[in-house]
Amino acid sequence: MGEDTRASPERSARDAKDPGPHLGDPHPPDAAEPIECSSVPNGDSSSAVTTHLYKKRWLILCLFSAYSLSNAYQWIQYGIISNIVMKFYDVDAFAVDWLSMVYMLTYIPFIFPVTWLLDKKGLRVTALLANALNFSGTWIKVASAKANLFALTMFGQFVSSLAQVFILGMPSSMASVWFGADEVSTACSIGVFGNQLGIAIGFLLPPILVPNVDDVEELEYHIRIMFYISAGVATVIFILVVIVFQEKPEIPPSQAQVQARNIPPGEYSYTTSIMNLLRNKPFMLLVLSYGLNVGSFYSISTLLNRMIIEHYPGEEVNAGRIGLTIVVAGMAGSLICGIWLDRTKTYKQTTLAVYLFTLIGMLVYTFTLNLGHLWVVFLTGGALGFFMTGYLPLGFEFAVELTYPESEGTSSGLLNCSAQICGIIFTISQGKLIDRWGTFAGNIFLCIFLLIGAALTGLIKSDLRRQKANLQKAEVQPVSPTGSVSSVQDYGATARKALWQRQY
């Protein structure tokens, strides 16, 4: 993975005159780009570890957010019009719920091979596979827009859910690979922002595109239009990813990435990394608490149409707008939390505070849902969404801090696996509770688990390992037998190995 950073005498002389980034790159950065760089001495006055931030990082992040948006939109596009989908395909509510839950179920068995692939092949291969699957799923669903083809639409949703496995764990990895130490949390939040925006559009558009009409042929026409729109968008994004998406910047953006790049492949073991994570008690507490919070969000999103229709019959469009309000408020929460983390580094305190406010928001939403005033539901749903979905990037970034130097994709994968398991359990259980005792009982069920999650978050011992790696750049410096400091590549590998030995 690492690039050869040993400097020749001629190269050293050149670098002494020109402190700009080189690292053996035959195509140096565009001189027009503002260069943001830093160097860490390796004990030899003729060479240093250089970092650089590229403008292209924002394009890569926006492109990732775009295909994450496309995939997330498909997750909720059936659930928010569940009563219409039931009528068109002539299936029951539980079958429609599975169009959402298949996203959760697929994630669980596939996350480990996908995170292994992310570690071995990198971001570009993962992005190409994600978009190929997302593109295929959308066109399969175009073919499924007939009343007798529910099985085909379920298959299309399954293919799209496979794409999600390649997407959910990438925000923290992409942020670490492309962004500097003082902007990784913001970048991760923007990556999650794309997914949330897709969910928001998924709440908003389907009720508008597919009105609740009785004529089956007219309904088929509207459903087909909805599928064509999502397929067209996915196709354009796929083409852009093939042309534009880049694996990593030529020069690393942070000292943590310098160390990550220079570890020899033979010293990294995916199995050992998984075992290290499972033995990391603070991280495992975060895995449980993250699963309870995000699983609750998945359940609320899947069943929102049923909750609103029970108390406000005929308000399918407003059900979508309430879902939109929840997610848009959460997008604002995500960005604010990401900026706050970059400035304060108060990971545990912020995560715990947001969790407690999520619990309070859920309680208020639960006790006001049946008051008969839709504006109250919009208000309480927005407050709940600000904290509940705003929590998503907090979990990713806190996990990276607790688990460095392990792979960001692996830690994010385990968080999401916990969320999918809880999402399936909560969606089925809350759905049954709503059918038998109403929405109040189903929402109280989620409140109990959010309380448990807040308690688990309070037990996490904060350990900001990535921050320490960036602040203590030259903490570990290997010395050669002659007494001189060894090469930058050996420095990175030995530093990373020493971190593993000290932490595990």
FENNOR-V123557 format. One record per helix or strand. SS is the DSSP state (a for helix, b for strand). FROM is the first residue (numbers start at 1). TO is the last residue. If there is no record, write none. Layout:
ss: <SS	SS>
from: <FROM	FROM>
to: <TO	TO>
//
This chain:
ss: <a	b	b	a	a	a	a	a	a	a	a	a	a	a	a	a	a	a	a	a	a	a	b	b	a>
from: <9	37	48	56	79	93	123	150	170	184	216	255	265	270	281	316	347	374	391	408	439	465	479	485	488>
to: <17	41	52	76	89	121	143	165	178	209	244	262	267	278	311	344	368	388	403	437	458	471	479	485	503>
//
